[in-house]
Amino acid sequence: MSKDSLRIIEELKLRQGDTWRVLKIMSEFVQGFDELANVGPAVTFFGSSRSKEEDRYYRLAYETAFNLGKLGYTIITGGGPGIMEAANRGAHDSGTLSVGLNIEIPREQHPNKYQNLSLKFDYFFVRKVMLIKYSLAYVIFPGGFGTFDELFEALTLIQTGKSYRFPIILFGSEFWKPLLNYMESVMVRFGTIDKDDIELMSLVDSPPEVTELLYKRSKEKYHFLEEYYGEETTFMEKLRRILKNHEVITHS
C-alpha cells in the first residue's frame, strides 16, 4: 500500500475518532442536564480529596453540609474522597439530596458511598458546566490544583460576565488569606485585576457564617425570581421553604 493511501486511512481514523468523541461529549451533557434538572436549590462543595476523616476541615465540611442539608439545600460535590466525602456525608446524614459528579482520573478519585445521586463523567469541562449550572453558591475548602481550577474558573466567568454573580465562599482564613493578600498586594498593584474583583469572594471560618451568607443570597434570589416570573415555580417553592426553615431555626 502506498504512503498516500496509508495517510488517507490514518486521517479517516482520526476524523472518525473525533466524531465519536463529539457524540460522547453530547451524551454526557444530555445525561447531566436530564439528571440534574430538578436538584436545586443546591450548594457545591470543593476541597482536597486528600483530607482524612480526622482532619479539622473534614469535620467542618461535614458540619457545614449537614446544617445546609437540614435547611433543605441539595449538596453537590465532585463525588470523591476527602472534603467531597465529608460534604456528601453531611448531606446524607441530614436527609437532603447528596449529589456526586464523579470523574475518571488515575489517582485519588473513587466515588464515596454517601451519594444519593451519582453521575460519572469522562470530561472535566462537562462536569464543570454541571457544577456551576446547578449551584446557588460555591463553598471552597482548602485544596489542591483541582480546587484552585474550579475557583478561578468561577471567578473568570463572573468577571467576564459569562455567569451571573453568585457567592464564592472560601472556608479557612489560614489557607486562603495568603492568596487574597497576594491578589491585593501584587495582582491589583500590577493592574492585572481590579480591587473589586477580590470582593467576588467571601472569607469564612465557621459553618454558621456560611449559613448566613447563603440565607442572604437565597432571599435575594427568591425576590428576583418572584419579580421575574410573577408566580411561584417549583424551584422558588423549595427556596421559600429553605428561608422559612432558616427563620424557624434562628428564632427557636
PyMOL commands that set and color helices and strands:
alter all, ss='L'
color gray80, all
select helices_A, chain A and resi 3-36+56-71+83-94+124-133+145-159+173-190+195-198+207-229+234-251
alter helices_A, ss='H'
color red, helices_A
select strands_A, chain A and resi 42-46+74-77+98-103+117-121+137-140+168-171+201-204
alter strands_A, ss='S'
color yellow, strands_A
deselect
rebuild
show_as cartoon
